[in-house]
């Protein structure tokens, strides 16, 4: 008998020769011999059957385990992708996965309803997904709106979300709305643009039509500004890491007009979120096009960045008109103050009135989507004679880009020689003013920051000074449970001992053409010989009323405007000076908050402002000039 006649057994015997039956003697009985052979065959076959079953069992277990791991990995991936989308963190590879013609398609799709659901009264829009599931809808140019209606966002699954008017973009004069993505859609892997409809048309639904995906805020050209010499674009996600900027040679500016016509020019500067390139030749642009799209192309990837920006051609020179260069040579104001604001209506009067008295002639305010009484306070201040310029700057976490824009705006309009970059909770003053506060009150005069700037601008020793850096003293809650009604200068009088950070006053003409800046400081044009100077605290200091009463302070968890300052709700960058010592990642009031950060009693500015702005009501009562009647 040959055991190897069974292929399976043969295979096993070849691997284990010791398992073959021993040879039998020739004189053995044939029946016994047959029985022995049969039993041997059965035993060997049984052994190998058992061996094969044992061999198959790990294979089956392995397959089941492998399939289970794949299923668990898929579930985990879906969960993580939802969280990743909500945080808007994309790597370099995400740029490759998008459609390269998305930007071109976007402008052609503006000509039809952008929605999964066609409604008779839907508005032509393009939509951007912001952080915290907020959706910005930008209404297409030349679209009529009836403000007598309430508006809604309607999504592909028929979910509705109230749409609120969010302002008019100053650069393009386009109307914007905002709504929130419904919970039922937030776990999907793709997000599609909603339709903007009036409340009266929400039930007028036809068959679904495909809509484009929502544009993502983390990769978007969002603003454009034209100067005499070039075009400046503002874009998220192209230079997406701090300290890493793409070379200008890797990029091109793309101008889109008509159906699908494009013109490109070379990028000359690529820093942070700011990109510069020459104007296209006028003969390449159709005169009949109202709005010309503009974006950036990443050349090596043949990819055009999605965009909601439009190109504004430089104006043709008019006879007898003051040229931009002439305006730049003779700015209208010597000293301006610029900041980015959100819901600061209750603090604005004190800040504007104080700084106006010490030399600030014009205020440039970038409104980061306020929804309080900010605009009405601005209007009241204008009626009282204060010069205030406001910009709706709807883009989240773009403070540095906004400040870059302010330099361009000031130069193009011939507004300011110097710009002071301080926030609405920061007050610039000189300790020397306390020594003669009574003198200023009697003569109805006030000290000024101008002499300090004029001296440096005109002196032979310091005429190359292009930026003054001023130290900040950080004040604590000072025992306050709520916002002091007389103002922050009156209510917060206890501070930390050591100075923290710096703020700046910048000579506009000294700023480097790249417009690079980080948290209130600009890079200067060193080729022109400009440099910065650190001011002594005896000459000028900034009182920063940073740690206010808890109800005011906790708003900082929700609003961090700098691109380089992490939101406090994230467990990252724990050693940042922007973070509050001893504070966690949630807006929960720490124990004894009212008395924290109180190391030095300092009421010097309180005394000065009370002497200058206090109005006696009799019976030892005083009302500050910025208080409501």
Buried (B, 14 or more C-beta within 10 A) or exposed (E): EEBBEBEEBBEBBEEEEEBBBEEEEEEEEEEEBEEBEEEBBEEBBEBBEEBBEEEEEEEEEEEEEEEEEEEEEEEEEEEEEEEEBBEBEBEEEBBEEBEBEBBBBBBEBBEEBBBBBBBEBBBBBBBBBBEEBBBBBBBBBEEEBEEEEEBBBBBBEBBBBEBEEBBEBBBBEBBBBBBBBBEEBEEBEEBBBBBBBBBEBBEBBEEEEEBBBBBBBBBBBBBBBBBBEBBBBBBBBBBBEEEEBBEBEBBBBBBBBEEEBBBBBEBBBBBBBBBBBEBBEEEEBEEEEEBBBBBBBBBEEEBBBBBBBBBBBBEEEEEEEEEBEEBBEEBBBBBBBBBBBBBBBBBBBBBBBBBBBBBBBBBBBBBBBBEEBBBEBBEEBEEEEBBBBBBBBBBBBBBBBBBBBBBBBBBBBBBBBBBBBBBBBBBBBBBEBBEEBEEBBEEEEBBBBBEBBBEBBEEEEEEBBBBBBBBBBBBBBBEBEEBBEBBBBBBBBBBBEEBBBBBBBBBBBBBBBBBBBBBBBBBBBEEEEBEBEEBEBEEBBBBBBBBBBBEBBBEBBEBBBBBBBBBBEEEEEEEEEBBBEEBEBEBEEEEEBBEBBBEEEBBBBBBBBBBBBBEEEEEEEBBBBBBEE
